[in-house]
Amino acid sequence: MPTARANGINIYYELQGEGEPLLIIGGLSTDLTQIEGLVHMLSEKFRVITFDNRGAGRTDKPDIPYSIEMMAEDAAGLLAECGFSPVNVMGISLGGRIALTLVLNHPALVKSLILASTCAKTDYSRGITWSLSNLMVRIPMVRGVGTKYPQPYFAYVRQRDASKGYDETGRLKEIAKPTLIIHGKGDRVVPFRLAEDMHAGILGSRLVALDGGHLVAFSKGRGFASAVEGFLMYPTGAPGG
C-alpha cells in the first residue's frame, strides 16, 4: 500500500498514467475509490497523482482540529516525498480550497491551477440543501456509499469544520499561474456566482460553466475531463487564439 509520511501523518496515494503530472485533491468526505472514473479518463493523457485527504480513505484520521492550511501542507509534503514539482493541481470542492491555499503558500510547487465546484470564501448559512446534507451524513450507510472505506463521523466533522471562516478572496490577485475554473450552473452547494467571483479575482483565469450541480466533475465526467485536457494542453491559450 503506497503511503508517504508528510506533515505528521501517513498519507495514502496512487500514481496512474504517463505525461504531465496532475495532482487531484478531492472534496469533503471523498476517498480515491469514489473518483476512480475521473482519474481513469485523465490518466489516459497525464501522470495523475491522487491521495486521500487527512480524515478520509486510507490516510490517517487524527481527531484534532483541521484547517485548510494544514491540509495544503499535507499536499505539499506529499509532493516533496514523491519528488514531484512543479505540478498541475486540480482541486474539487473542499479540495479546491486546499489547492488555492497550496498555490498561495507554495507557488513554486504549482504549474497551473484547476478549481472545480469550489469557492474562495465559505458561507455556512447556505440553506436547506446544505443543512440536509450535513444531517444525512450522520447515517453510517450514507457515509459508506460508493466506497470500501466509510468515513467516521468525527472525521467528516473535522474536514467540514476546516472550511469554517475560510476567506482568501483578498489574495486571489496574488495567483500568477494559469487558472481554469469549472463549475456547474445549477450548483446549490456552492452557487455559480462564487465561481464568477473567483474568475473576477484571478487575473487571466478562464471560467467554464457546465450543465449540472455540485457533482458536475462526475455527472458530466467526459465533458469535465475534456475541459481539463484542453486547458492543460494550452494553459495560456491555444496558439493563434
C-alpha positions in Angstrom: 0.0 0.0 0.0 1.7 3.2 -1.1 1.9 5.7 1.7 4.0 8.8 2.4 4.9 10.4 5.7 4.1 14.1 5.4 3.1 16.8 7.9 3.0 14.3 10.7 0.6 11.8 9.2 0.6 8.8 6.8 -1.0 9.7 3.5 -2.3 7.1 1.1 -1.7 8.0 -2.5 -1.7 6.4 -6.0 0.0 7.2 -9.3 -1.5 6.4 -12.7 -0.7 7.2 -16.3 2.2 9.0 -18.0 2.9 12.5 -19.1 2.5 15.9 -17.4 1.9 15.5 -13.7 -1.5 16.3 -12.4 -2.3 16.3 -8.7 -6.0 15.9 -7.9 -7.2 16.9 -4.5 -10.6 15.5 -3.6 -13.6 17.0 -1.7 -15.3 16.6 1.6 -15.6 13.0 2.7 -14.2 11.8 -0.6 -11.7 9.0 -1.0 -9.9 7.6 -4.0 -12.4 4.8 -4.7 -15.1 7.5 -5.4 -13.1 9.3 -8.1 -11.8 6.3 -10.0 -13.8 7.1 -13.2 -12.5 10.6 -13.5 -8.9 9.5 -12.7 -9.1 6.8 -15.3 -10.1 9.3 -18.0 -7.4 11.8 -17.1 -4.7 9.2 -16.7 -5.0 8.4 -20.4 -3.0 11.6 -21.1 -1.5 12.7 -17.8 0.6 11.3 -14.9 -2.2 11.6 -12.3 -1.3 11.8 -8.6 -4.2 11.2 -6.2 -4.4 10.9 -2.5 -6.8 10.6 0.4 -7.0 13.8 2.4 -6.5 13.5 6.1 -9.6 12.2 7.7 -10.7 10.1 4.7 -10.0 6.8 3.0 -6.7 5.1 3.9 -5.0 8.2 5.2 -4.6 8.9 8.9 -7.6 10.5 10.7 -6.3 12.3 13.8 -9.1 13.6 15.9 -7.8 17.1 16.2 -9.0 20.4 14.6 -8.2 20.5 10.9 -7.6 23.7 8.8 -7.3 24.3 5.1 -3.8 25.5 5.7 -3.0 22.2 7.4 -4.4 20.2 4.6 -2.5 22.2 2.0 0.7 21.4 3.9 -0.3 17.7 3.7 -0.4 18.1 -0.1 2.9 20.0 -0.2 4.6 17.3 1.9 3.3 14.6 -0.3 4.7 16.2 -3.4 8.0 16.6 -1.7 8.1 12.9 -0.6 7.2 11.8 -4.1 9.6 14.1 -5.8 7.1 16.0 -8.0 7.5 19.7 -8.6 6.0 21.8 -10.1 2.7 20.0 -10.9 -0.6 20.9 -12.4 -3.1 21.0 -9.5 -6.8 20.3 -9.6 -9.0 20.7 -6.5 -12.7 19.7 -6.3 -15.0 21.4 -3.8 -13.1 21.3 -0.4 -10.1 20.2 -2.5 -10.4 23.5 -4.4 -9.8 25.5 -1.3 -6.8 23.3 -0.4 -5.5 23.9 -4.0 -6.0 27.7 -3.6 -4.1 27.7 -0.3 -1.3 25.5 -1.8 -0.7 27.8 -4.7 -0.8 30.9 -2.5 1.6 29.4 0.1 3.8 27.3 -2.1 3.6 28.9 -5.6 6.8 27.1 -6.7 5.0 23.7 -6.4 2.2 24.7 -8.8 2.5 24.9 -12.6 -1.2 25.5 -13.3 -4.4 25.5 -11.3 -7.9 24.0 -11.8 -10.6 24.9 -9.4 -13.8 22.8 -9.7 -17.1 23.3 -7.8 -15.4 25.4 -5.2 -15.1 28.9 -3.7 -12.6 31.3 -2.1 -14.9 32.2 0.7 -17.2 29.8 2.6 -20.7 30.6 3.9 -22.1 28.1 6.3 -25.6 29.5 6.2 -26.4 28.1 2.8 -29.9 27.0 3.4 -31.8 23.7 3.3 -29.6 21.8 0.8 -26.5 22.3 3.0 -28.4 21.5 6.2 -29.9 18.3 4.8 -26.6 17.1 3.5 -25.0 17.6 6.9 -27.9 15.7 8.5 -27.7 12.8 6.1 -24.0 12.1 6.7 -24.8 11.3 10.3 -26.1 8.0 8.9 -23.2 5.4 8.6 -24.8 3.8 5.5 -24.8 7.2 3.7 -21.1 7.8 4.5 -20.3 4.4 3.1 -22.0 4.9 -0.3 -19.5 4.2 -3.2 -16.5 3.3 -1.0 -14.9 0.4 0.8 -13.6 2.9 3.4 -16.6 4.7 5.1 -15.5 7.8 6.9 -16.0 8.0 10.6 -18.4 10.8 11.5 -15.9 12.6 13.7 -13.5 12.8 10.7 -16.3 14.2 8.5 -16.8 16.9 11.1 -13.1 17.7 11.3 -12.9 18.0 7.5 -16.1 20.1 7.2 -15.1 22.4 10.0 -11.7 23.1 8.3 -13.5 25.4 5.9 -15.3 27.4 8.6 -14.3 31.1 8.2 -12.2 30.4 5.1 -11.7 33.5 3.0 -8.9 34.0 0.5 -10.8 36.5 -1.7 -8.3 39.2 -0.8 -5.4 37.1 -2.0 -6.8 35.9 -5.3 -4.9 38.7 -7.1 -1.6 37.1 -6.0 -2.2 34.0 -8.1 0.0 34.2 -11.2 -0.5 30.7 -12.5 -2.7 29.7 -15.5 -6.1 29.0 -13.9 -9.2 27.2 -15.0 -12.4 27.4 -13.1 -15.1 24.8 -13.8 -18.5 25.0 -12.2 -22.0 23.6 -12.5 -24.5 26.2 -13.4 -27.0 24.6 -11.1 -24.8 24.1 -8.1 -26.8 24.6 -5.0 -24.0 23.8 -2.5 -21.6 26.4 -4.0 -23.6 28.8 -6.1 -22.3 29.7 -9.5 -21.9 33.4 -8.5 -19.0 32.3 -6.3 -17.2 30.8 -9.3 -17.7 34.1 -11.1 -16.2 35.9 -8.1 -13.1 33.8 -8.3 -12.9 34.4 -12.0 -13.0 38.1 -11.5 -10.4 37.9 -8.7 -7.8 35.7 -10.6 -6.2 37.7 -13.4 -6.4 35.9 -16.7 -8.4 32.9 -15.4 -10.8 31.0 -17.6 -14.3 30.1 -16.5 -16.1 27.0 -17.9 -19.8 26.6 -17.0 -21.3 23.1 -17.3 -24.9 22.0 -17.0 -25.2 20.3 -13.7 -24.9 20.7 -10.0 -22.2 20.4 -7.3 -21.0 16.9 -8.6 -20.5 18.1 -12.1 -17.0 16.6 -12.2 -18.6 13.2 -12.0 -22.1 13.7 -13.5 -20.5 15.3 -16.6 -17.3 13.2 -16.4 -16.3 13.2 -20.1 -17.2 16.8 -20.7 -15.4 17.8 -17.5 -12.3 15.8 -18.4 -12.3 17.3 -21.9 -12.3 20.8 -20.4 -9.4 19.8 -18.2 -7.5 18.2 -21.0 -7.9 21.2 -23.3 -6.7 23.6 -20.6 -3.6 21.5 -19.7 -2.7 21.2 -23.4 -2.8 25.0 -23.8 -2.8 26.6 -20.3 -2.0 30.1 -21.6 -4.4 29.8 -24.6 -4.5 28.0 -27.9 -1.9 29.1 -30.5 -3.2 31.9 -32.6 -6.2 32.2 -30.2 
